[in-house]
Amino acid sequence: MGEVGSSPDSRDKNCQVFRKPDLQQRTMFKKILIANRGEIAVRVMKACRELGIRSVAVYSAIDRSSVHVQSADEAILIGEAPPQESYLNIDAVINAVKESGAEAVHPGYGFLAENHLFAERCEKEGIVFIGPDSKSMKLVGDKVASRAVTEKAGIPLIPGMKGKSVDIEECVAEAEKIGYPVLLKASAGGGGKGMRVARNRDELVSAAEAGMREAKSAFGDPSVYLEKYIEKPRHVEFQVLADKHGNAVHLFERECSIQRRHQKIIEESPSPALNDDLRDRMGATALKVVEVSKYSNAGTVEFLLDENSNFYFLEVNARLQVEHPVTELVCGIDLVHAQIRIAMGEKLWLRQDQLSQRGHAIECRIYAEDPENNFLPSAGKILFMREPSGPGIRHDCGVQSGGEVSVYYDPILSKLIAWAPSREIACRRIAAALGDFPILGIKTDIEFLRDVIVHPEFLSGNTFTNFISTNMPDWKPLGGDDIIMQALTVAAVHSNFSGQRPRGPGSKTDEIPSPWQTIGDWEIAR
């Protein structure tokens, strides 16, 4: 098997069968609007380019010089910096689709990706939404409603509320029935937004107040629900693909147990906790969830796995996941290509018995945040960044040197992924890449992530959702490089990125800089 980064068709013959699209049998979209920003928008644009589809970016006023705008074939301003005025503004996004003439919208993850009202609006406007239809999205996006449907199908569930609420006293009453500790979640979204653990009444009141505010800000819906909090579980999810004709497959699991503030920061596939029998049973359950919810397109069925290997259905994420690259690397399938093909009405070209996992992949999410200060976001200018590289290394990135990290959006900068024939080598590869990944001007979690990867408990596969609080509660960077870092920062401050906008033969006076304007001083060699 070739290294990661080789041509998709350079791998084994089975994978070639999966990837090879029959371009003569279908009409490809000519233009897709990506209703998102940052690294996921860039990722989707790359897939569009590979398929010969023109891409349209939307951007807020503060994002006009961002990487995703520069990466698109076209770009349309949709509002001011606050998400409610731009990336969460359904009318503005729909108007951009019409203005651009795009036939379809890819929502990425976050923002409007799991908003059934947006999907429904696209359907009414004759715009293809690259994701599930609005009815199934409404069902699986409402965690309480999806629990009710899956419970009827005999799928194992964690004890929890039968309905959602915006009433704190109602939440308190439900918690008394369930029994503390309880986990409070936003009903309308995921990604750890609005999630809080409460071990008594006072903690629940405080958690509900804060969780509802965060859910309202992130998803436009403050409603929450409660479920029993399981101590020391693993978070294991299954990637699924389903077409509009009733066919579905799963692409195996991802272990997502390394989390901070209930949000994943390291993911891997395969999970070190699963054997073949458990994997088959969980995969079959994931497909049953797809069937009863009438789900189509790409999605993720999430489970909690306890210490006795009992698993419980959590929710369906009705979108492309942040961690999708690890599945792509171990299964050899481009999930964005698959999403687009399914949205075009194509029948699923995969069979479950053809699918297998090859090697091991690990992803680290690179955030602009301070691990020494409870992972608080770190906004500011990126004075210098050098991307890591090497055999088996992939970097999905949405920023560049000189770019601004805003306070308005999720602080994810990029995703660093390593593939290798074994978990041991994958750990070594990604640890080495993290050690060769300078980002100056803002705080990042890079050093923290490397320390997680090389921790003996992680290397042993003992990855639980309480890993950080158990093994690294008082983490501090090793230090010793302060003088070097200060020197590098001073040099970066005086570089082209902190001064006037660089100019060259491609310079323009547009508000959006061209690629020529972003590479610094240059001249043609003679």
C-alpha positions in Angstrom: 0.0 0.0 0.0 1.3 3.4 -0.9 1.8 6.3 1.5 -0.9 8.7 2.3 -0.9 11.6 -0.2 -0.4 9.3 -3.2 -3.0 9.2 -5.9 -6.4 7.8 -4.8 -6.2 5.2 -7.5 -2.7 4.0 -6.5 -4.1 1.9 -3.7 -5.5 -1.6 -3.8 -7.9 -2.8 -6.5 -11.0 -2.8 -4.2 -10.6 0.9 -3.4 -10.3 1.7 -7.1 -13.8 0.2 -7.6 -15.2 2.5 -4.9 -13.7 5.7 -6.2 -14.1 5.5 -9.9 -17.1 7.7 -10.8 -19.0 7.0 -14.0 -19.0 10.5 -15.4 -20.9 9.5 -18.5 -23.9 8.4 -16.6 -24.6 11.5 -14.6 -24.7 15.3 -15.0 -22.2 17.0 -12.7 -23.1 20.2 -10.8 -21.4 23.2 -12.6 -21.3 25.4 -9.5 -21.5 24.9 -5.7 -21.7 27.5 -3.0 -20.0 26.7 0.2 -21.9 28.2 3.1 -19.1 28.2 5.6 -15.6 29.5 6.2 -12.1 28.4 7.3 -10.6 25.0 6.8 -13.8 23.2 6.0 -14.7 25.6 3.2 -11.2 25.2 1.7 -11.5 21.4 2.0 -14.8 21.4 0.1 -13.4 23.8 -2.6 -10.5 21.4 -3.2 -13.0 18.6 -3.8 -15.0 20.8 -6.2 -11.9 21.6 -8.1 -11.0 17.9 -8.4 -14.5 17.3 -9.8 -14.4 20.2 -12.3 -17.0 22.2 -10.3 -16.7 26.0 -9.8 -16.9 27.0 -6.1 -18.5 30.1 -4.6 -17.4 31.4 -1.2 -19.5 33.6 1.1 -17.8 35.8 3.6 -18.4 38.3 6.3 -16.8 41.7 6.3 -14.0 40.6 8.6 -13.2 37.6 6.4 -12.7 39.4 3.1 -9.0 38.5 2.9 -9.3 35.0 4.4 -7.9 31.9 2.8 -11.3 30.4 1.9 -12.1 33.6 -0.1 -8.9 33.4 -2.0 -9.4 29.7 -2.7 -12.8 30.1 -4.3 -13.6 30.8 -7.9 -16.1 33.5 -6.8 -16.8 35.2 -3.5 -19.8 37.1 -2.2 -20.0 39.4 0.8 -23.1 38.4 3.0 -22.9 40.6 6.1 -20.9 41.9 9.0 -18.8 39.8 11.4 -21.3 38.5 13.9 -22.5 35.1 12.7 -26.2 36.0 13.0 -25.5 38.8 10.4 -23.6 36.6 8.0 -22.9 32.8 8.2 -26.2 32.2 10.1 -28.2 34.6 8.0 -30.4 32.2 5.9 -31.7 35.0 3.7 -28.2 36.3 2.9 -26.9 32.9 2.0 -29.9 32.1 -0.2 -29.5 35.5 -2.0 -25.8 34.7 -2.6 -26.8 31.3 -4.2 -29.2 33.1 -6.5 -26.7 35.8 -7.3 -24.0 33.3 -8.1 -26.2 30.9 -10.1 -25.0 28.0 -8.0 -27.1 24.8 -8.3 -26.2 23.4 -4.9 -25.0 24.4 -1.4 -22.5 22.6 0.7 -22.9 23.6 4.4 -19.7 22.2 5.8 -20.0 21.8 9.6 -21.3 24.2 12.2 -23.3 27.4 11.3 -26.3 26.2 9.2 -25.1 22.7 8.5 -27.7 21.1 10.8 -30.4 23.7 10.5 -33.5 22.0 9.0 -35.0 25.4 8.3 -32.1 26.2 6.0 -32.4 22.8 4.3 -36.1 23.3 3.9 -35.6 26.8 2.4 -33.1 25.3 -0.1 -35.7 22.7 -1.1 -38.4 25.4 -1.6 -36.0 27.5 -3.7 -35.0 24.7 -5.9 -31.5 24.6 -4.6 -29.8 21.2 -3.9 -28.7 20.9 -0.3 -25.7 18.6 0.0 -26.8 16.7 3.0 -30.0 15.0 4.3 -33.4 16.3 3.4 -35.1 18.7 5.8 -37.4 16.1 7.4 -34.7 13.6 8.3 -32.5 16.5 9.4 -35.2 17.8 11.7 -35.6 14.4 13.2 -32.0 13.5 13.9 -31.0 17.1 14.6 -33.5 17.2 17.5 -31.7 14.9 19.9 -34.9 14.3 21.9 -37.0 13.3 18.9 -34.3 11.1 17.5 -34.0 9.3 20.9 -37.7 8.6 20.8 -37.5 7.0 17.3 -34.4 4.9 18.1 -35.8 3.7 21.4 -38.9 2.3 19.5 -36.4 0.4 17.3 -34.8 -1.2 20.3 -31.5 0.7 20.0 -29.7 1.0 23.4 -30.0 4.5 24.9 -28.6 6.3 27.9 -31.5 7.2 30.3 -32.6 10.8 29.7 -35.4 13.4 29.2 -38.3 12.6 27.0 -38.5 16.2 25.8 -36.4 19.3 25.4 -36.9 22.4 27.6 -36.0 26.1 28.1 -37.3 26.0 31.7 -34.6 25.6 34.3 -36.9 24.3 37.0 -38.2 21.7 34.6 -34.6 20.6 34.0 -34.1 20.4 37.8 -37.2 18.2 38.2 -36.0 15.9 35.4 -32.6 15.6 36.8 -34.1 14.4 40.1 -35.8 11.6 38.2 -32.7 10.7 36.2 -30.3 10.9 39.1 -27.1 13.0 39.3 -24.7 13.4 37.8 -26.4 14.5 34.6 -25.2 15.8 31.2 -26.9 18.9 29.8 -26.8 19.2 26.0 -28.1 21.7 23.4 -31.0 20.1 21.6 -30.3 21.7 18.2 -26.6 21.1 17.7 -23.4 19.4 18.6 -19.7 20.1 18.8 -19.8 20.4 22.6 -21.7 23.7 22.4 -23.9 24.2 25.4 -22.8 20.9 27.0 -22.3 20.9 30.8 -21.9 18.2 33.5 -23.9 18.8 36.7 -23.5 16.8 39.9 -26.1 18.6 42.0 -29.0 21.1 41.8 -26.8 24.3 42.1 -24.5 23.1 39.4 -27.4 22.3 37.1 -29.0 25.7 37.5 -25.7 27.4 36.6 -25.1 24.9 33.8 -28.5 25.4 32.3 -28.2 29.2 32.3 -24.9 29.1 30.6 -25.7 26.2 28.3 -28.9 27.8 27.0 -27.1 31.1 26.2 -24.4 29.2 24.3 -26.9 27.1 22.4 -28.9 30.2 21.4 -25.7 31.9 20.2 -24.4 28.8 18.3 -27.6 27.4 16.8 -30.3 30.0 17.3 -32.2 27.6 19.6 -31.7 27.8 23.4 -33.5 24.5 24.2 -31.6 21.8 26.1 -32.2 18.3 27.4 -30.6 16.1 30.0 -29.2 12.5 30.0 -27.5 10.4 32.7 -23.7 11.2 32.8 -21.7 8.0 32.4 -18.3 8.1 34.2 -15.2 7.3 32.2 -16.7 6.3 28.9 -15.2 6.2 25.4 -16.7 8.3 22.6 -16.9 6.1 19.5 -18.7 7.1 16.3 -19.5 5.4 13.0 -19.3 7.2 9.6 -22.3 6.4 7.4 -23.1 7.0 3.8 -26.7 6.6 2.5 -28.2 7.4 -0.9 -31.7 8.5 -1.7 -32.7 5.0 -2.8 -32.5 3.2 0.5 -29.0 2.0 0.3 -26.5 2.6 3.1 -23.1 1.5 4.3 -20.9 2.3 7.3 -17.2 3.3 6.9 -16.3 1.9 10.4 -15.5 3.9 13.5 -13.5 6.8 14.9 -12.4 7.0 18.5 -13.0 10.6 19.7 -12.5 10.3 23.4 -9.7 13.0 23.8 -11.8 16.0 24.6 -11.6 19.4 26.3 -14.8 21.2 27.3 -16.7 18.3 25.9 -15.3 19.0 22.4 -13.0 16.6 20.6 -9.4 17.5 19.9 -7.8 14.2 18.9 -9.5 11.5 16.8 -8.3 8.2 15.4 -9.4 5.2 13.4 -9.5 2.3 14.1 -10.5 2.6 17.8 -8.0 0.7 20.1 -11.0 -0.4 22.2 -13.0 -2.3 19.5 -12.6 -5.9 18.4 -14.1 -7.4 15.3 -17.3 -8.6 17.0 -18.0 -5.3 18.8 -17.2 -3.3 15.6 -19.7 -5.4 13.6 -22.4 -5.0 16.3 -21.9 -1.3 16.5 -21.8 -0.9 12.8 -25.0 -2.8 12.3 -26.7 -0.6 15.0 -25.5 2.5 13.2 -27.1 1.3 10.0 -30.3 0.6 11.8 -30.4 4.2 13.0 -30.0 5.3 9.4 -32.9 3.1 8.4 -35.4 4.2 11.0 -34.5 7.9 10.5 -34.7 7.6 6.7 -31.3 9.4 6.6 -29.4 10.1 3.4 -26.0 11.5 2.5 -23.0 11.5 4.8 -23.6 11.4 8.6 -22.2 10.1 11.8 -23.9 7.9 14.4 -22.3 8.5 17.8 -22.1 6.1 20.7 -20.8 6.0 24.2 -18.9 2.9 25.1 -18.6 2.0 28.8 -15.8 0.1 30.6 -17.8 -3.2 30.1 -18.0 -2.7 26.3 -21.7 -1.8 26.5 -22.6 0.8 23.9 -25.3 3.4 23.9 -26.7 5.6 21.1 -26.0 9.3 21.6 -27.1 11.1 18.4 -26.7 11.5 14.7 -24.6 14.4 13.4 -26.3 15.2 10.1 -23.2 16.6 8.3 -19.6 16.1 7.5 -17.6 15.8 10.7 -14.5 17.8 11.5 -12.7 14.4 11.9 -13.7 13.0 8.5 -10.1 12.8 7.2 -9.1 9.8 9.4 -11.9 7.8 7.8 -10.8 8.9 4.3 -7.3 7.8 5.0 -8.1 4.3 6.4 -10.9 3.5 4.0 -9.5 5.2 0.8 -12.7 7.1 0.1 -13.2 10.9 -0.5 -16.2 11.7 1.6 -16.9 15.1 0.0 -16.9 13.5 -3.4 -19.3 11.0 -2.0 -21.6 13.7 -0.6 -21.7 15.5 -3.9 -22.5 12.3 -5.9 -25.2 11.3 -3.5 -26.7 14.8 -3.6 -26.9 14.5 -7.4 -29.1 11.4 -7.0 -26.6 8.7 -7.7 -27.1 5.3 -6.3 -24.6 4.2 -3.7 -21.6 2.6 -5.5 -20.3 0.9 -2.3 -21.1 -2.5 -0.8 -20.4 -3.2 2.9 -18.5 -6.4 2.1 -16.1 -4.4 -0.1 -15.1 -2.0 2.7 -12.2 -2.4 5.0 -9.8 -0.4 7.2 -6.2 -0.2 6.2 -3.5 1.1 8.5 -4.2 3.7 11.2 -4.9 7.4 11.1 -4.8 10.1 13.9 -6.1 13.7 13.6 -5.2 16.6 15.9 -7.3 19.8 15.8 -5.2 22.9 15.8 -7.0 25.6 17.8 -6.1 29.2 18.5 -6.5 28.8 22.3 -4.5 28.8 25.5 -4.2 25.3 27.1 -2.6 26.9 30.2 -5.7 29.1 30.7 -8.6 26.6 30.4 -8.3 26.5 26.6 -9.6 30.0 26.2 -9.6 31.3 22.6 -6.6 33.3 21.5 -7.4 36.0 18.9 -4.9 38.1 16.9 -2.6 38.1 13.9 -0.7 35.0 12.8 2.8 36.5 12.4 4.3 33.4 11.0 3.2 29.8 10.3 5.1 26.9 8.6 3.0 23.9 7.7 4.4 20.4 8.7 5.0 17.8 6.0 6.4 14.3 5.6 5.4 10.8 4.7 1.8 10.1 5.7 1.1 13.7 6.8 -2.0 15.6 5.7 -2.8 19.2 6.7 -6.3 20.6 6.1 -5.8 24.3 6.8 -7.8 27.5 6.7 -5.3 30.1 7.7 -1.9 31.6 6.6 0.8 33.8 7.9 -0.5 37.3 8.2 -4.0 36.2 8.7 -6.3 37.4 11.6 -7.9 35.0 14.0 -11.3 36.6 14.9 -13.1 36.5 18.2 -16.4 36.0 16.3 -15.9 32.3 15.2 -14.8 28.9 16.4 -11.0 29.1 16.9 -10.1 26.1 14.8 -7.3 26.9 12.5 -6.5 23.6 10.8 -6.4 19.8 11.2 -3.2 17.8 11.2 -3.6 14.1 10.3 -1.1 11.3 10.1 -1.6 7.9 8.4 0.7 4.9 9.0 0.6 1.1 8.7 0.2 0.8 12.5 -1.0 2.9 15.4 2.5 3.0 16.9 4.0 4.6 13.8 1.0 6.9 13.3 1.7 8.2 16.8 5.3 8.8 16.1 4.6 10.6 12.8 2.0 13.0 14.2 4.2 13.7 17.3 7.1 14.6 15.0 4.8 16.8 12.8 3.5 18.6 15.8 7.0 19.2 16.9 7.8 20.9 13.6 4.8 23.2 13.4 5.6 26.8 14.4 2.7 29.3 14.7 3.7 32.7 16.1 1.6 35.6 17.2 -1.2 33.7 18.9 -1.5 30.9 21.4 -2.2 27.4 20.1 -2.7 23.9 21.5 0.1 22.4 19.4 2.5 21.6 22.3 -0.4 20.3 24.4 -1.5 18.0 21.6 2.0 16.6 21.2 2.2 15.9 25.0 -1.1 14.0 24.8 0.1 11.9 21.9 3.4 10.9 23.6 1.7 10.3 27.0 2.1 6.6 28.0 -1.6 6.2 28.6 -2.4 7.5 25.1 0.2 5.3 23.6 -1.3 2.3 25.5 -4.7 3.1 24.0 -6.3 4.0 27.3 -8.3 6.9 25.9 -11.4 7.9 27.8 -13.4 11.2 27.8 -11.8 12.1 31.1 -8.3 11.6 29.8 -7.2 15.2 30.2 -8.6 15.8 33.6 -7.1 12.5 34.8 -3.7 12.5 33.2 -2.9 16.2 32.5 -4.9 18.4 34.9 -2.1 20.8 35.6 -0.4 20.7 32.3 2.3 23.3 31.6 4.6 23.6 28.6 8.2 22.4 29.1 9.6 25.9 28.2 13.3 26.5 27.5 12.7 28.0 24.1 11.5 31.4 25.3 14.5 33.3 23.9 14.2 31.6 20.5 10.5 32.2 20.4 10.9 35.9 21.3 13.5 36.3 18.6 11.3 34.6 16.0 8.3 36.7 17.0 10.4 40.0 16.7 11.5 38.8 13.2 8.0 38.0 12.2 6.7 41.4 13.5 9.2 43.1 11.2 8.4 40.9 8.2 6.0 41.7 5.4 3.1 40.3 7.3 3.0 43.0 9.9 3.6 45.9 7.6 1.8 47.3 4.6 0.1 45.0 2.2 2.7 43.4 0.0 2.7 44.5 -3.6 3.9 42.8 -6.8 3.1 42.7 -10.5 -0.3 41.1 -9.6 -1.2 43.9 -7.2 -4.7 45.3 -7.3 -6.6 47.9 -5.2 -9.5 45.6 -4.6 -10.6 45.1 -1.0 -9.9 41.3 -1.4 -6.2 40.7 -2.0 -5.1 38.5 -4.8 -2.8 35.6 -4.2 0.0 37.7 -5.6 -0.5 40.2 -2.8 -0.3 37.7 0.0 3.1 36.0 -0.8 5.3 38.9 0.3 8.1 40.7 -1.7 9.1 38.8 -4.8 10.7 39.3 -8.2 11.3 37.2 -11.3 14.7 35.5 -11.3 16.9 36.5 -14.2 
